[in-house]
Amino acid sequence: MKKRYLLLCPLAACSIVLAGGVFMWNNAKPAPISLHTAYDRALVALGSQTNSFHCLRAEVTGDWSYGNAAWVFNFYSTNTPAEFKRVVVKFDGHTNIDPIIVQ
């Protein structure tokens, strides 16, 4: 029983350290793409929809589901039903739009 814990503890510690490096962005380090540049790319990705959406939040995230750290912008519509779009601008320049219906 003790051998199992002796083997699992280092494995768990390594997993925590590696996960911290993968999922978190170092806030002391500037992003490779400036906020201004990333916002411009997000607006280009929205295209003509920029007339009916406004940005309420921007942040750098290291979420694994996006493959790497990226700027994430939350846009909300002023129309009913309310619509929410998350625009992700990866640090390599690619953009993704995730539409979500808010109820």
N, C-alpha and C positions, 0 to 999 in steps of 0.2 A: 504494500500500500504506500509506504514512504517513497519507494523508488518511482512510483507513478507521479507523485507530487514533485519529486526532484526533477523529473523530466518535463513535466508540464509547466512549471513556474518559469524557467528560462524561455520556453516557447511563447508563453503568454506575454512576458515582458518584451520580447522582440517584436511580437505582433503589435503591441501598443505603440512602441517607438516607431515602427514603420508606418503604421496607420496615421500617426500624428504628422509625419513628414509628407504623406500623400494627401491628406484631407485638409490641411490647414495652410493658409498663405501667411508668410512672414510679413507682418504689418510694417516692420521697419524698412522693408525693401520696396522701392517704388515699382509699380507695375510696368511691364515692358511697353504697354500701350497706354497713353495718357487717357484720362477721363474724357477730355474733349474729343480726342480722336475716336474713342470707343463709342461715345454718344452720337457722333456724326455717322458712324457705320451702322448704329442701331436705327437711326432715322432713315438711312438709305434702305435698310432691310424692310422697314415698315412701308416705305413708298408713299402712295397717296393716302394711306390710312393714318398718317401723321395728323391729318385734319380732324380726326375724331378721337384721337388718343393723346393722353398726356402722361409724362413720366413722373412717378411719385417716389421712386427709390432706385438707387444705383449702389452696387457693392462689388467687391472682388471676392470671389469664392473659389475654393479649391475642390469643389464637389467632384467626386469620382465619376458621376454619371455623365459629366461633360468631358471627361477624358483628361482634363488639365485645369489649371487655374484660369479664370476668365472674368470679364466684367459681366454682371447680370443687371439688366434694367427691367423694372416692372412698370408696364404701361397699363393704364385703365381708361376705359371709354366713358364718355359722358352720356351715352345713349342707354335706353332700356331695351332688353335686359342688359345688365352690366356685363361687360366683357373685360377680361384680363389677358394680357399677353406678356410673356416673359421673353425678352430678347437677350440672347447670350452671345457676347462677342469674345471669342477665344483669343488668347494672346498670339496665336498664329495668324489672326485676321479673319478667320471664318466666322460666320454668324448663323444662329439658329433661332427660329421663332416657335415658341410653345404656346398655342392658344388654349385657354381654359375658360369655361363658362362659369361665372360666379352667380350663385342663386341666393 
